[in-house]
Amino acid sequence: MEARAAYLHDGAAVLRGVLDQSWIEKMRTAVNEVLASPGEISVEYTPENKQGRYYGDFFIWRRHNAFRDLVFNSSLPRLAADIMESSRVDFFYDQLLVKEPMTAEPTPVHQDLPYWPVRGEQIVSIWVPFDPVTPETGVVQYLKGSHKWGKTFAPEAFSADSGFADVYAKMDLEPINEVRDNLDDFEKITWSLEPGDVIIHHPLTVHFAPGNQSASTRRRALALRYTGDDAVYDARPGTFITNPKIAAVLPKIMLQDGDPLECELFPCVIRPD
Ligand SMILES: O=C(O)CCC(=O)C(=O)O
């Protein structure tokens, strides 16, 4: 599979025309519903006195049918299985990232894995936009090959007052400042996308996204995280799931360090034959 080869080599790859228009329409409506009625663990990353809106939300599949349908019944779980070459697929979580027109806030330079209570090789994110995305509206950019650097950087909170900074401080990892301050030194890969196209990325690939500078085009996007055969629960302190606000609304996680992920919160989507 060409996309898998690119994903393994570069840390990210694009697939065109994966979702048809009916999914896009359905999810646009669903995202608008979420934005009109923000979830309990949603975060407004744009300060109140500033223009635009950078909205983040998590685990929406648990409360919204359209999100659940996309996660379980679209072609995306099969895509995840193929990219990971995994006989099983579990669903880790969904993360909605909306940048309305004229939103200045960037997505910080980061790797995903340090935020997560998971370890393993078979873990993939599928970034699914519901609007056309360009560098102007805030498409994600990846540092080519950074998943193979053998480094794990300390997570950064997406905004100073989002309530995550104290949680992440529990991790004793190398800060990412050196990379963030020298972005020009690294080769980046990025794509402009039409709705229906998706990007897949590796959990250790360093990535970031600018704000949305367009005066009229929205940037509604959903990141879906799937795991495969070798992924296990990682009980190290400071992962995003230990944020008290998040822990309070999710079922209690009974998993022990090293357990396979499947449980009520991380359901199996494709079971091995
Ligand atoms: O959508 C964005 O701005 C960032 C996405 C991202 O960081 C992710 O999917 O891991």
The ligand as a Tripos MOL2 file, in Angstrom:
@<TRIPOS>MOLECULE
LIG
   10     9     1     0     0
SMALL
NO_CHARGES

@<TRIPOS>ATOM
      1 O1         -5.8900   20.1840   13.7760 O.co2     1 LIG1
      2 C1         -4.9000   20.6980   14.2800 C.2       1 LIG1
      3 O2         -4.7000   21.9180   14.2920 O.co2     1 LIG1
      4 C2         -3.8450   19.8300   14.9130 C.3       1 LIG1
      5 C3         -4.1010   18.3690   14.7830 C.3       1 LIG1
      6 C4         -3.2470   17.5570   15.6610 C.2       1 LIG1
      7 O3         -2.3970   18.0330   16.3570 O.2       1 LIG1
      8 C5         -3.4680   16.1140   15.6880 C.2       1 LIG1
      9 O4         -4.3570   15.6100   15.0060 O.co2     1 LIG1
     10 O5         -2.7180   15.4250   16.3980 O.co2     1 LIG1
@<TRIPOS>BOND
     1     1     2 2
     2     2     3 1
     3     2     4 1
     4     4     5 1
     5     5     6 1
     6     6     7 2
     7     6     8 1
     8     8     9 2
     9     8    10 1
@<TRIPOS>SUBSTRUCTURE
     1 LIG1         1 GROUP 0 **** ****
